[in-house]
Amino acid sequence: MAASAPIDRIPPTTTAYVIATAILAGVTGYFIGQGSSLNLFKEKQGWPNGYDVKVHRDSSDEEDEAEDEAESDDDSEDGNGEELAQFKDNVEEVKLVLVVRTDLGMTKGKIAAQASHATLACYKYFLTHAPDSQILRQWERGGQAKIALQIKGEDELLTLQAQAMSLGLCARVIQDAGRTQIASGSRTVLGVLGPKSIVDGVTGHLKLL
């Protein structure tokens, strides 16, 4: 009996590939959708981008320190921007000094939060009253130099603020809302921003924090 001739197979057409791919994608999508509805692909709750950050147990001084973000305001009664000097010929470094009261017993976290408020208060004060200030531009371009000093009482803090303002410096005092560690209305930090030599003339006698 003679052997039959082999049958030539016709290769799949492009249309067949497209149909097969569509069917495969549909089936895959269906199972993924079912899995998502059953929380099979639920991501671990935590930090963005999948970072599993563990906070050191000693990294926070107060459980409610995070609330400090919204509880301090600069003393808006002091100054209306007219006291700011232009210092047009200034060529020296511009820096921000943060004078922190040590008699309030603030923890490290509280001090950091209050100092941050003072830094932002000085910056916002310039943006509001003298956005084109040469002093502000020099500070921004020079690395935003900051130094933290200590002081022991409110009276001396306010005296330094008045002295700084009389010299044309930006001087903002932060008042606490009293939701965590200290009494409401307590003046915690003074921020003084201006040319180095003039700022040092006001705060140079204070010790580092």
Secondary structure, 3 states (H helix, E strand, C coil): CCCCCCCCCCCCCHHHHHHHHHHHHHHHHHHHHHHHHCCCCCCCCCCHHHCCCCCCCCCCCCCCHHHHHHCEEECCCCCCCCCCCCCCCCCCCEEEEEEEECCCCCCHHHHHHHHHHHHHHHHHHHHHHCCCCHHHHHHHHCCCEEEEEEECCHHHHHHHHHHHHHCCCEEEEEEECCCCCCCCCCEEEEEEEEEHHHHHHHHCCCCEC
